[in-house]
Amino acid sequence: MSRTVMIVDDSLFMRKIMRGILVEKGYIVVAEAASGIEAMRNLHTSHPDIIMLDIILPDSNGLDLLESVITACPDSKVIVCSSLGEDSVVRKALNLGACAYLQKPFTPEKISEVLESLGG
């Protein structure tokens, strides 16, 4: 069962919210990153089962980062979490290899639903 998670979001508040929900659901948050550079650095040491990835980051586009993350950590399942909800953005994320797309704002129940759909 996939249990380790890395949260990539430039908002400290959003990372705290996600961490709280994930820990309550029994997941272990092994890393957090506020930027694409930090995310890639953490990938090499944490090897998470699941990566929660925001699209809007200060130093990179999350969709471009998604490709790098999947190449660097092909066994990780990536859930894109973003306030962007346009169909074209969702489709592109899924076509690039994201396992799921979670639109902000979300509820703890929605996160659980997405995680369960991945077999977690």
MOPAC internal coordinates of N, CA, C and O (Angstrom, degrees):
PM7 1SCF
backbone

  N    0.0000 0     0.00 0     0.00 0    0    0    0
  C    1.4584 1     0.00 0     0.00 0    1    0    0
  C    1.5281 1   109.11 1     0.00 0    2    1    0
  O    1.2310 1   120.91 1   -45.37 1    3    2    1
  N    1.3189 1   115.87 1   134.63 1    3    2    1
  C    1.4631 1   121.23 1   179.52 1    5    3    2
  C    1.5188 1   109.97 1   -72.27 1    6    5    3
  O    1.2310 1   120.59 1   -58.25 1    7    6    5
  N    1.3380 1   116.47 1   121.75 1    7    6    5
  C    1.4608 1   119.08 1  -174.10 1    9    7    6
  C    1.5207 1   115.19 1  -131.01 1   10    9    7
  O    1.2310 1   119.31 1   162.25 1   11   10    9
  N    1.3509 1   118.93 1   -17.75 1   11   10    9
  C    1.4583 1   118.79 1  -179.55 1   13   11   10
  C    1.5230 1   110.15 1   -98.29 1   14   13   11
  O    1.2310 1   121.12 1   -38.40 1   15   14   13
  N    1.3301 1   115.47 1   141.60 1   15   14   13
  C    1.4641 1   120.84 1  -173.38 1   17   15   14
  C    1.5270 1   110.51 1  -134.63 1   18   17   15
  O    1.2310 1   121.43 1   -37.10 1   19   18   17
  N    1.3419 1   114.87 1   142.90 1   19   18   17
  C    1.4595 1   121.11 1   167.54 1   21   19   18
  C    1.5286 1   107.01 1  -115.88 1   22   21   19
  O    1.2310 1   120.71 1   -46.88 1   23   22   21
  N    1.3313 1   116.25 1   133.12 1   23   22   21
  C    1.4634 1   122.47 1   179.23 1   25   23   22
  C    1.5240 1   108.23 1  -105.25 1   26   25   23
  O    1.2310 1   120.59 1   -56.71 1   27   26   25
  N    1.3333 1   116.48 1   123.29 1   27   26   25
  C    1.4596 1   121.71 1   178.11 1   29   27   26
  C    1.5280 1   107.73 1  -116.79 1   30   29   27
  O    1.2310 1   121.03 1   -73.80 1   31   30   29
  N    1.3274 1   115.64 1   106.20 1   31   30   29
  C    1.4681 1   121.82 1   179.94 1   33   31   30
  C    1.5151 1   107.87 1  -158.28 1   34   33   31
  O    1.2310 1   120.14 1   -44.41 1   35   34   33
  N    1.3179 1   117.33 1   135.59 1   35   34   33
  C    1.4660 1   119.69 1  -178.01 1   37   35   34
  C    1.5185 1   112.58 1   -74.63 1   38   37   35
  O    1.2310 1   119.95 1   166.50 1   39   38   37
  N    1.3261 1   117.71 1   -13.50 1   39   38   37
  C    1.4658 1   121.67 1   179.80 1   41   39   38
  C    1.5284 1   110.89 1   -91.01 1   42   41   39
  O    1.2310 1   120.57 1   -64.67 1   43   42   41
  N    1.3256 1   116.51 1   115.33 1   43   42   41
  C    1.4648 1   121.26 1   176.69 1   45   43   42
  C    1.5220 1   110.31 1   -58.62 1   46   45   43
  O    1.2310 1   120.37 1   138.73 1   47   46   45
  N    1.3290 1   116.91 1   -41.27 1   47   46   45
  C    1.4607 1   121.76 1   178.78 1   49   47   46
  C    1.5322 1   110.43 1   -58.15 1   50   49   47
  O    1.2310 1   120.26 1   133.62 1   51   50   49
  N    1.3434 1   117.11 1   -46.38 1   51   50   49
  C    1.4713 1   120.62 1  -178.79 1   53   51   50
  C    1.5327 1   110.50 1   -66.67 1   54   53   51
  O    1.2310 1   120.12 1   141.43 1   55   54   53
  N    1.3253 1   117.38 1   -38.57 1   55   54   53
  C    1.4717 1   119.50 1   177.86 1   57   55   54
  C    1.5251 1   110.52 1   -63.20 1   58   57   55
  O    1.2310 1   120.09 1   139.57 1   59   58   57
  N    1.3355 1   117.44 1   -40.43 1   59   58   57
  C    1.4740 1   120.60 1   178.46 1   61   59   58
  C    1.5229 1   111.14 1   -64.27 1   62   61   59
  O    1.2310 1   120.40 1   137.14 1   63   62   61
  N    1.3241 1   116.84 1   -42.86 1   63   62   61
  C    1.4788 1   121.06 1   178.68 1   65   63   62
  C    1.5342 1   109.45 1   -60.56 1   66   65   63
  O    1.2310 1   120.52 1   129.44 1   67   66   65
  N    1.3326 1   116.61 1   -50.56 1   67   66   65
  C    1.4660 1   120.54 1  -178.57 1   69   67   66
  C    1.5224 1   110.97 1   -62.49 1   70   69   67
  O    1.2310 1   120.56 1   136.39 1   71   70   69
  N    1.3459 1   116.53 1   -43.61 1   71   70   69
  C    1.4658 1   120.27 1   179.40 1   73   71   70
  C    1.5330 1   110.11 1   -57.30 1   74   73   71
  O    1.2310 1   120.35 1   132.90 1   75   74   73
  N    1.3304 1   116.93 1   -47.10 1   75   74   73
  C    1.4583 1   120.92 1  -179.47 1   77   75   74
  C    1.5188 1   112.41 1   -58.65 1   78   77   75
  O    1.2310 1   120.90 1   135.10 1   79   78   77
  N    1.3320 1   115.88 1   -44.90 1   79   78   77
  C    1.4730 1   120.72 1  -179.60 1   81   79   78
  C    1.5254 1   109.82 1   -65.25 1   82   81   79
  O    1.2310 1   120.23 1   134.02 1   83   82   81
  N    1.3254 1   117.16 1   -45.98 1   83   82   81
  C    1.4613 1   121.11 1  -176.96 1   85   83   82
  C    1.5238 1   111.76 1   -65.38 1   86   85   83
  O    1.2310 1   120.18 1   135.30 1   87   86   85
  N    1.3180 1   117.26 1   -44.70 1   87   86   85
  C    1.4679 1   120.87 1   179.36 1   89   87   86
  C    1.5235 1   110.20 1   -62.46 1   90   89   87
  O    1.2310 1   120.73 1   138.35 1   91   90   89
  N    1.3188 1   116.21 1   -41.65 1   91   90   89
  C    1.4741 1   120.41 1   178.52 1   93   91   90
  C    1.5265 1   111.17 1   -61.38 1   94   93   91
  O    1.2310 1   120.38 1   149.43 1   95   94   93
  N    1.3355 1   116.87 1   -30.57 1   95   94   93
  C    1.4672 1   121.64 1  -179.86 1   97   95   94
  C    1.5302 1   112.13 1   -86.76 1   98   97   95
  O    1.2310 1   120.51 1  -179.11 1   99   98   97
  N    1.3430 1   116.63 1     0.89 1   99   98   97
  C    1.4585 1   119.59 1   176.06 1  101   99   98
  C    1.5136 1   114.90 1    95.82 1  102  101   99
  O    1.2310 1   119.68 1  -171.84 1  103  102  101
  N    1.3182 1   118.22 1     8.16 1  103  102  101
  C    1.4617 1   121.23 1   178.57 1  105  103  102
  C    1.5257 1   109.88 1   -87.13 1  106  105  103
  O    1.2310 1   120.74 1   -23.94 1  107  106  105
  N    1.3094 1   116.20 1   156.06 1  107  106  105
  C    1.4613 1   122.33 1   178.11 1  109  107  106
  C    1.5282 1   107.84 1  -109.71 1  110  109  107
  O    1.2310 1   120.60 1   -63.65 1  111  110  109
  N    1.3200 1   116.46 1   116.35 1  111  110  109
  C    1.4616 1   120.72 1   178.30 1  113  111  110
  C    1.5301 1   107.06 1   -84.05 1  114  113  111
  O    1.2310 1   121.09 1   -72.07 1  115  114  113
  N    1.3318 1   115.51 1   107.93 1  115  114  113
  C    1.4599 1   120.45 1  -175.00 1  117  115  114
  C    1.5265 1   113.00 1   -91.33 1  118  117  115
  O    1.2310 1   120.56 1   163.62 1  119  118  117
  N    1.3389 1   116.53 1   -16.38 1  119  118  117
  C    1.4670 1   119.63 1   179.46 1  121  119  118
  C    1.5177 1   110.05 1  -162.20 1  122  121  119
  O    1.2310 1   121.81 1   -26.54 1  123  122  121
  N    1.3331 1   114.14 1   153.46 1  123  122  121
  C    1.4545 1   122.00 1   172.66 1  125  123  122
  C    1.5146 1   107.02 1  -132.68 1  126  125  123
  O    1.2310 1   120.82 1   -31.33 1  127  126  125
  N    1.3274 1   116.03 1   148.67 1  127  126  125
  C    1.4599 1   120.39 1   178.72 1  129  127  126
  C    1.5196 1   108.98 1  -142.62 1  130  129  127
  O    1.2310 1   121.17 1   -38.84 1  131  130  129
  N    1.3375 1   115.37 1   141.16 1  131  130  129
  C    1.4653 1   121.14 1   179.37 1  133  131  130
  C    1.5233 1   111.58 1  -102.76 1  134  133  131
  O    1.2310 1   120.34 1   178.40 1  135  134  133
  N    1.3384 1   116.96 1    -1.60 1  135  134  133
  C    1.4642 1   120.66 1  -178.40 1  137  135  134
  C    1.5257 1   109.47 1  -150.67 1  138  137  135
  O    1.2310 1   121.53 1   -12.22 1  139  138  137
  N    1.3289 1   114.68 1   167.78 1  139  138  137
  C    1.4571 1   119.91 1   177.74 1  141  139  138
  C    1.5188 1   112.25 1   -64.74 1  142  141  139
  O    1.2310 1   120.59 1   138.49 1  143  142  141
  N    1.3321 1   116.48 1   -41.51 1  143  142  141
  C    1.4714 1   120.67 1   179.90 1  145  143  142
  C    1.5195 1   110.04 1   -61.62 1  146  145  143
  O    1.2310 1   120.68 1   135.15 1  147  146  145
  N    1.3196 1   116.30 1   -44.85 1  147  146  145
  C    1.4614 1   121.13 1   179.25 1  149  147  146
  C    1.5272 1   110.68 1   -64.18 1  150  149  147
  O    1.2310 1   120.47 1   140.88 1  151  150  149
  N    1.3237 1   116.70 1   -39.12 1  151  150  149
  C    1.4714 1   120.94 1   179.52 1  153  151  150
  C    1.5219 1   110.59 1   -61.74 1  154  153  151
  O    1.2310 1   120.41 1   132.82 1  155  154  153
  N    1.3347 1   116.81 1   -47.18 1  155  154  153
  C    1.4610 1   120.03 1  -178.60 1  157  155  154
  C    1.5290 1   110.79 1   -65.22 1  158  157  155
  O    1.2310 1   120.21 1   142.19 1  159  158  157
  N    1.3218 1   117.20 1   -37.81 1  159  158  157
  C    1.4669 1   121.19 1   177.82 1  161  159  158
  C    1.5351 1   109.71 1   -62.90 1  162  161  159
  O    1.2310 1   120.53 1   135.12 1  163  162  161
  N    1.3408 1   116.59 1   -44.88 1  163  162  161
  C    1.4650 1   120.99 1  -178.88 1  165  163  162
  C    1.5244 1   113.20 1   -67.91 1  166  165  163
  O    1.2310 1   120.25 1   149.38 1  167  166  165
  N    1.3251 1   117.12 1   -30.62 1  167  166  165
  C    1.4665 1   120.44 1  -179.19 1  169  167  166
  C    1.5215 1   111.64 1   -58.84 1  170  169  167
  O    1.2310 1   121.00 1   141.68 1  171  170  169
  N    1.3149 1   115.70 1   -38.32 1  171  170  169
  C    1.4656 1   120.02 1  -175.62 1  173  171  170
  C    1.5210 1   113.05 1   -71.11 1  174  173  171
  O    1.2310 1   120.28 1   161.17 1  175  174  173
  N    1.3337 1   117.07 1   -18.83 1  175  174  173
  C    1.4647 1   119.13 1  -179.90 1  177  175  174
  C    1.5263 1   113.51 1  -109.13 1  178  177  175
  O    1.2310 1   120.04 1   155.65 1  179  178  177
  N    1.3275 1   117.52 1   -24.35 1  179  178  177
  C    1.4626 1   118.77 1  -172.99 1  181  179  178
  C    1.5322 1   114.43 1  -101.75 1  182  181  179
  O    1.2310 1   119.25 1   150.91 1  183  182  181
  N    1.3201 1   119.03 1   -29.09 1  183  182  181
  C    1.4690 1   123.28 1   179.99 1  185  183  182
  C    1.5330 1   112.54 1    44.05 1  186  185  183
  O    1.2310 1   119.60 1  -120.24 1  187  186  185
  N    1.3362 1   118.36 1    59.76 1  187  186  185
  C    1.4693 1   120.97 1  -176.61 1  189  187  186
  C    1.5288 1   112.70 1   -70.99 1  190  189  187
  O    1.2310 1   121.22 1   -27.46 1  191  190  189
  N    1.3189 1   115.27 1   152.54 1  191  190  189
  C    1.4630 1   120.70 1   175.08 1  193  191  190
  C    1.5245 1   110.31 1   -72.42 1  194  193  191
  O    1.2310 1   120.87 1   143.68 1  195  194  193
  N    1.3376 1   115.95 1   -36.32 1  195  194  193
  C    1.4661 1   122.55 1  -176.63 1  197  195  194
  C    1.5227 1   108.54 1  -130.77 1  198  197  195
  O    1.2310 1   120.99 1   -39.48 1  199  198  197
  N    1.3326 1   115.71 1   140.52 1  199  198  197
  C    1.4589 1   121.52 1   176.60 1  201  199  198
  C    1.5252 1   107.80 1  -123.51 1  202  201  199
  O    1.2310 1   120.89 1   -58.42 1  203  202  201
  N    1.3350 1   115.90 1   121.58 1  203  202  201
  C    1.4654 1   122.24 1   175.48 1  205  203  202
  C    1.5234 1   105.59 1   -94.08 1  206  205  203
  O    1.2310 1   119.67 1   -67.77 1  207  206  205
  N    1.3373 1   118.24 1   112.23 1  207  206  205
  C    1.4574 1   122.34 1  -169.45 1  209  207  206
  C    1.5269 1   112.39 1  -119.85 1  210  209  207
  O    1.2310 1   121.06 1   -59.59 1  211  210  209
  N    1.3225 1   115.58 1   120.41 1  211  210  209
  C    1.4631 1   121.63 1   174.18 1  213  211  210
  C    1.5335 1   108.29 1   -78.09 1  214  213  211
  O    1.2310 1   120.03 1   -24.82 1  215  214  213
  N    1.3301 1   117.55 1   155.18 1  215  214  213
  C    1.4679 1   120.96 1   178.37 1  217  215  214
  C    1.5193 1   111.37 1   -89.59 1  218  217  215
  O    1.2310 1   120.53 1   139.89 1  219  218  217
  N    1.3305 1   116.59 1   -40.11 1  219  218  217
  C    1.4575 1   119.87 1  -176.09 1  221  219  218
  C    1.5274 1   109.20 1   -92.77 1  222  221  219
  O    1.2310 1   121.35 1   -74.10 1  223  222  221
  N    1.3276 1   115.03 1   105.90 1  223  222  221
  C    1.4589 1   122.31 1  -179.52 1  225  223  222
  C    1.5247 1   108.67 1  -125.00 1  226  225  223
  O    1.2310 1   119.72 1   -25.80 1  227  226  225
  N    1.3329 1   118.14 1   154.20 1  227  226  225
  C    1.4623 1   120.16 1  -174.49 1  229  227  226
  C    1.5303 1   115.04 1   -65.09 1  230  229  227
  O    1.2310 1   120.23 1   151.88 1  231  230  229
  N    1.3345 1   117.17 1   -28.12 1  231  230  229
  C    1.4605 1   119.07 1  -174.91 1  233  231  230
  C    1.5196 1   114.24 1  -117.10 1  234  233  231
  O    1.2310 1   120.19 1  -178.34 1  235  234  233
  N    1.3225 1   117.25 1     1.66 1  235  234  233
  C    1.4602 1   118.62 1  -179.02 1  237  235  234
  C    1.5243 1   111.13 1  -162.52 1  238  237  235
  O    1.2310 1   121.89 1   -18.59 1  239  238  237
  N    1.3201 1   114.00 1   161.41 1  239  238  237
  C    1.4521 1   121.23 1   173.29 1  241  239  238
  C    1.5316 1   105.83 1   -88.02 1  242  241  239
  O    1.2310 1   120.74 1   -53.19 1  243  242  241
  N    1.3142 1   116.20 1   126.81 1  243  242  241
  C    1.4579 1   120.58 1  -177.24 1  245  243  242
  C    1.5154 1   113.92 1   -58.50 1  246  245  243
  O    1.2310 1   120.19 1   150.90 1  247  246  245
  N    1.3379 1   117.25 1   -29.10 1  247  246  245
  C    1.4652 1   119.24 1   178.85 1  249  247  246
  C    1.5292 1   110.61 1   -71.09 1  250  249  247
  O    1.2310 1   120.21 1   142.24 1  251  250  249
  N    1.3344 1   117.21 1   -37.76 1  251  250  249
  C    1.4653 1   119.90 1   174.51 1  253  251  250
  C    1.5269 1   109.79 1   -67.00 1  254  253  251
  O    1.2310 1   121.08 1   138.20 1  255  254  253
  N    1.3232 1   115.54 1   -41.80 1  255  254  253
  C    1.4570 1   121.22 1   178.92 1  257  255  254
  C    1.5272 1   111.13 1   -62.68 1  258  257  255
  O    1.2310 1   120.54 1   144.26 1  259  258  257
  N    1.3244 1   116.57 1   -35.74 1  259  258  257
  C    1.4613 1   122.03 1   179.15 1  261  259  258
  C    1.5295 1   110.72 1   -53.98 1  262  261  259
  O    1.2310 1   120.59 1   134.78 1  263  262  261
  N    1.3243 1   116.47 1   -45.22 1  263  262  261
  C    1.4681 1   120.00 1   179.60 1  265  263  262
  C    1.5304 1   111.27 1   -62.52 1  266  265  263
  O    1.2310 1   120.44 1   137.35 1  267  266  265
  N    1.3259 1   116.77 1   -42.65 1  267  266  265
  C    1.4648 1   120.93 1   179.34 1  269  267  266
  C    1.5244 1   111.53 1   -65.72 1  270  269  267
  O    1.2310 1   120.74 1   140.01 1  271  270  269
  N    1.3303 1   116.19 1   -39.99 1  271  270  269
  C    1.4703 1   121.77 1   179.77 1  273  271  270
  C    1.5225 1   110.23 1   -63.55 1  274  273  271
  O    1.2310 1   120.34 1   135.14 1  275  274  273
  N    1.3180 1   116.96 1   -44.86 1  275  274  273
  C    1.4620 1   121.15 1  -178.66 1  277  275  274
  C    1.5290 1   110.87 1   -66.19 1  278  277  275
  O    1.2310 1   120.62 1   142.10 1  279  278  277
  N    1.3226 1   116.42 1   -37.90 1  279  278  277
  C    1.4682 1   120.49 1   177.21 1  281  279  278
  C    1.5275 1   110.47 1   -66.14 1  282  281  279
  O    1.2310 1   120.63 1   136.66 1  283  282  281
  N    1.3410 1   116.39 1   -43.34 1  283  282  281
  C    1.4656 1   121.05 1  -177.38 1  285  283  282
  C    1.5199 1   112.83 1   -73.79 1  286  285  283
  O    1.2310 1   120.46 1   148.42 1  287  286  285
  N    1.3173 1   116.73 1   -31.58 1  287  286  285
  C    1.4705 1   121.31 1  -174.27 1  289  287  286
  C    1.5349 1   109.38 1  -137.80 1  290  289  287
  O    1.2310 1   120.06 1  -111.38 1  291  290  289
  N    1.3267 1   117.49 1    68.62 1  291  290  289
  C    1.4660 1   120.43 1  -172.93 1  293  291  290
  C    1.5310 1   115.07 1   -63.11 1  294  293  291
  O    1.2310 1   119.97 1   159.71 1  295  294  293
  N    1.3238 1   117.67 1   -20.29 1  295  294  293
  C    1.4651 1   120.00 1  -179.75 1  297  295  294
  C    1.5298 1   112.98 1   -85.80 1  298  297  295
  O    1.2310 1   120.41 1   168.60 1  299  298  297
  N    1.3270 1   116.81 1   -11.40 1  299  298  297
  C    1.4696 1   120.24 1   179.13 1  301  299  298
  C    1.5254 1   110.36 1   -79.15 1  302  301  299
  O    1.2310 1   121.35 1   -35.00 1  303  302  301
  N    1.3179 1   115.02 1   145.00 1  303  302  301
  C    1.4652 1   120.66 1   175.14 1  305  303  302
  C    1.5227 1   107.23 1   -96.47 1  306  305  303
  O    1.2310 1   120.61 1   -51.98 1  307  306  305
  N    1.3393 1   116.44 1   128.02 1  307  306  305
  C    1.4548 1   120.73 1  -176.81 1  309  307  306
  C    1.5213 1   110.04 1  -105.36 1  310  309  307
  O    1.2310 1   121.50 1   -53.50 1  311  310  309
  N    1.3306 1   114.73 1   126.50 1  311  310  309
  C    1.4683 1   121.47 1   173.98 1  313  311  310
  C    1.5244 1   105.68 1  -110.43 1  314  313  311
  O    1.2310 1   120.60 1   -63.04 1  315  314  313
  N    1.3177 1   116.46 1   116.96 1  315  314  313
  C    1.4617 1   120.16 1   177.43 1  317  315  314
  C    1.5221 1   107.31 1   -81.82 1  318  317  315
  O    1.2310 1   120.61 1   -51.93 1  319  318  317
  N    1.3368 1   116.45 1   128.07 1  319  318  317
  C    1.4665 1   123.33 1  -179.99 1  321  319  318
  C    1.5203 1   107.42 1  -120.39 1  322  321  319
  O    1.2310 1   119.86 1   -65.84 1  323  322  321
  N    1.3102 1   117.88 1   114.16 1  323  322  321
  C    1.4640 1   118.79 1  -176.07 1  325  323  322
  C    1.5147 1   111.43 1  -152.09 1  326  325  323
  O    1.2310 1   121.46 1   -23.29 1  327  326  325
  N    1.3201 1   114.81 1   156.71 1  327  326  325
  C    1.4666 1   120.08 1   173.72 1  329  327  326
  C    1.5189 1   110.33 1   -80.15 1  330  329  327
  O    1.2310 1   120.22 1   166.27 1  331  330  329
  N    1.3439 1   117.18 1   -13.73 1  331  330  329
  C    1.4601 1   120.85 1   176.92 1  333  331  330
  C    1.5183 1   108.39 1   -74.88 1  334  333  331
  O    1.2310 1   120.85 1   -55.82 1  335  334  333
  N    1.3329 1   115.99 1   124.18 1  335  334  333
  C    1.4587 1   118.47 1  -176.40 1  337  335  334
  C    1.5158 1   114.12 1  -122.69 1  338  337  335
  O    1.2310 1   120.14 1  -170.06 1  339  338  337
  N    1.3367 1   117.33 1     9.94 1  339  338  337
  C    1.4614 1   119.59 1  -179.65 1  341  339  338
  C    1.5235 1   109.95 1   -62.01 1  342  341  339
  O    1.2310 1   120.92 1   -39.46 1  343  342  341
  N    1.3210 1   115.86 1   140.54 1  343  342  341
  C    1.4639 1   120.77 1  -178.92 1  345  343  342
  C    1.5200 1   112.10 1   -54.54 1  346  345  343
  O    1.2310 1   120.38 1   140.38 1  347  346  345
  N    1.3371 1   116.89 1   -39.62 1  347  346  345
  C    1.4680 1   119.80 1  -177.44 1  349  347  346
  C    1.5348 1   111.04 1   -64.00 1  350  349  347
  O    1.2310 1   120.03 1   142.89 1  351  350  349
  N    1.3360 1   117.54 1   -37.11 1  351  350  349
  C    1.4635 1   121.59 1   179.45 1  353  351  350
  C    1.5262 1   109.87 1   -69.86 1  354  353  351
  O    1.2310 1   120.70 1   135.44 1  355  354  353
  N    1.3206 1   116.26 1   -44.56 1  355  354  353
  C    1.4666 1   120.97 1   178.99 1  357  355  354
  C    1.5274 1   109.75 1   -60.75 1  358  357  355
  O    1.2310 1   120.69 1   131.96 1  359  358  357
  N    1.3422 1   116.29 1   -48.04 1  359  358  357
  C    1.4683 1   120.67 1  -179.55 1  361  359  358
  C    1.5297 1   111.20 1   -60.20 1  362  361  359
  O    1.2310 1   120.94 1   135.84 1  363  362  361
  N    1.3441 1   115.81 1   -44.16 1  363  362  361
  C    1.4679 1   118.98 1  -179.15 1  365  363  362
  C    1.5256 1   110.77 1   -61.81 1  366  365  363
  O    1.2310 1   120.23 1   135.55 1  367  366  365
  N    1.3388 1   117.16 1   -44.45 1  367  366  365
  C    1.4678 1   120.89 1   179.32 1  369  367  366
  C    1.5230 1   110.66 1   -58.77 1  370  369  367
  O    1.2310 1   120.34 1   133.68 1  371  370  369
  N    1.3125 1   116.96 1   -46.32 1  371  370  369
  C    1.4671 1   121.19 1  -179.22 1  373  371  370
  C    1.5286 1   111.00 1   -67.37 1  374  373  371
  O    1.2310 1   120.41 1   140.71 1  375  374  373
  N    1.3433 1   116.82 1   -39.29 1  375  374  373
  C    1.4672 1   120.65 1   178.52 1  377  375  374
  C    1.5250 1   111.95 1   -66.23 1  378  377  375
  O    1.2310 1   120.52 1   149.33 1  379  378  377
  N    1.3308 1   116.62 1   -30.67 1  379  378  377
  C    1.4635 1   120.66 1   179.65 1  381  379  378
  C    1.5288 1   112.50 1   -78.90 1  382  381  379
  O    1.2310 1   120.43 1   170.01 1  383  382  381
  N    1.3297 1   116.79 1    -9.99 1  383  382  381
  C    1.4604 1   119.38 1   175.07 1  385  383  382
  C    1.5162 1   116.64 1   122.76 1  386  385  383
  O    1.2310 1   119.93 1  -178.39 1  387  386  385
  N    1.3359 1   117.74 1     1.61 1  387  386  385
  C    1.4657 1   118.58 1   175.20 1  389  387  386
  C    1.5257 1   108.84 1   -63.95 1  390  389  387
  O    1.2310 1   120.56 1   -37.06 1  391  390  389
  N    1.3196 1   116.53 1   142.94 1  391  390  389
  C    1.4662 1   121.41 1   179.03 1  393  391  390
  C    1.5211 1   111.67 1   -82.62 1  394  393  391
  O    1.2310 1   120.76 1   155.17 1  395  394  393
  N    1.3389 1   116.16 1   -24.83 1  395  394  393
  C    1.4622 1   120.70 1  -178.20 1  397  395  394
  C    1.5245 1   109.18 1  -159.49 1  398  397  395
  O    1.2310 1   121.27 1   -17.91 1  399  398  397
  N    1.3263 1   115.19 1   162.09 1  399  398  397
  C    1.4664 1   121.75 1   178.02 1  401  399  398
  C    1.5159 1   107.37 1  -128.74 1  402  401  399
  O    1.2310 1   120.99 1   -56.77 1  403  402  401
  N    1.3069 1   115.72 1   123.23 1  403  402  401
  C    1.4644 1   122.17 1  -177.54 1  405  403  402
  C    1.5215 1   107.88 1  -116.40 1  406  405  403
  O    1.2310 1   120.75 1   -65.24 1  407  406  405
  N    1.3308 1   116.18 1   114.76 1  407  406  405
  C    1.4575 1   118.89 1  -177.78 1  409  407  406
  C    1.5211 1   111.26 1   -88.12 1  410  409  407
  O    1.2310 1   121.24 1   -46.48 1  411  410  409
  N    1.3488 1   115.23 1   133.52 1  411  410  409
  C    1.4697 1   121.85 1   175.72 1  413  411  410
  C    1.5206 1   108.24 1   -82.76 1  414  413  411
  O    1.2310 1   119.37 1   -31.59 1  415  414  413
  N    1.3075 1   118.81 1   148.41 1  415  414  413
  C    1.4638 1   126.15 1    -6.04 1  417  415  414
  C    1.5277 1   110.10 1   -74.69 1  418  417  415
  O    1.2310 1   120.66 1   -31.78 1  419  418  417
  N    1.3027 1   116.34 1   148.22 1  419  418  417
  C    1.4588 1   121.50 1  -179.91 1  421  419  418
  C    1.5141 1   109.75 1  -125.03 1  422  421  419
  O    1.2310 1   121.34 1   -14.54 1  423  422  421
  N    1.3166 1   115.04 1   165.46 1  423  422  421
  C    1.4638 1   121.33 1   178.93 1  425  423  422
  C    1.5388 1   108.19 1  -106.31 1  426  425  423
  O    1.2310 1   120.55 1   -19.69 1  427  426  425
  N    1.3195 1   116.55 1   160.31 1  427  426  425
  C    1.4742 1   118.88 1   174.45 1  429  427  426
  C    1.5355 1   111.45 1   -56.12 1  430  429  427
  O    1.2310 1   120.98 1   144.77 1  431  430  429
  N    1.3218 1   115.74 1   -35.23 1  431  430  429
  C    1.4682 1   120.01 1   179.78 1  433  431  430
  C    1.5232 1   111.32 1   -64.37 1  434  433  431
  O    1.2310 1   120.48 1   141.07 1  435  434  433
  N    1.3322 1   116.68 1   -38.93 1  435  434  433
  C    1.4604 1   120.78 1  -179.89 1  437  435  434
  C    1.5308 1   110.08 1   -67.26 1  438  437  435
  O    1.2310 1   120.25 1   139.64 1  439  438  437
  N    1.3255 1   117.12 1   -40.36 1  439  438  437
  C    1.4701 1   119.53 1   176.32 1  441  439  438
  C    1.5160 1   110.04 1   -62.00 1  442  441  439
  O    1.2310 1   120.00 1   136.06 1  443  442  441
  N    1.3196 1   117.61 1   -43.94 1  443  442  441
  C    1.4692 1   121.17 1   178.13 1  445  443  442
  C    1.5228 1   111.56 1   -59.65 1  446  445  443
  O    1.2310 1   121.25 1   137.00 1  447  446  445
  N    1.3263 1   115.22 1   -43.00 1  447  446  445
  C    1.4658 1   120.92 1  -179.52 1  449  447  446
  C    1.5411 1   110.37 1   -60.74 1  450  449  447
  O    1.2310 1   120.74 1   134.54 1  451  450  449
  N    1.3276 1   116.19 1   -45.46 1  451  450  449
  C    1.4657 1   120.53 1  -179.79 1  453  451  450
  C    1.5249 1   110.44 1   -65.50 1  454  453  451
  O    1.2310 1   120.07 1   135.26 1  455  454  453
  N    1.3239 1   117.46 1   -44.74 1  455  454  453
  C    1.4647 1   120.86 1   179.71 1  457  455  454
  C    1.5343 1   111.15 1   -62.64 1  458  457  455
  O    1.2310 1   120.78 1   138.64 1  459  458  457
  N    1.3170 1   116.12 1   -41.36 1  459  458  457
  C    1.4806 1   119.46 1   178.92 1  461  459  458
  C    1.5173 1   110.95 1   -64.96 1  462  461  459
  O    1.2310 1   120.09 1   146.04 1  463  462  461
  N    1.3322 1   117.44 1   -33.96 1  463  462  461
  C    1.4676 1   120.49 1   179.22 1  465  463  462
  C    1.5342 1   111.11 1   -66.24 1  466  465  463
  O    1.2310 1   120.39 1   158.47 1  467  466  465
  N    1.3349 1   116.86 1   -21.53 1  467  466  465
  C    1.4620 1   121.29 1   177.70 1  469  467  466
  C    1.5223 1   112.43 1   -88.55 1  470  469  467
  O    1.2310 1   121.12 1   176.55 1  471  470  469
  N    1.3064 1   115.47 1    -3.45 1  471  470  469
  C    1.4578 1   119.32 1  -178.12 1  473  471  470
  C    1.5198 1   113.34 1    90.56 1  474  473  471
  O    1.2310 1   120.87 1  -165.63 1  475  474  473
  N    1.3394 1   115.94 1    14.37 1  475  474  473
  C    1.4705 1   119.94 1  -179.25 1  477  475  474
  C    1.4368 1   109.67 1   -96.07 1  478  477  475
  O    1.2310 1   120.10 1   180.00 1  479  478  477

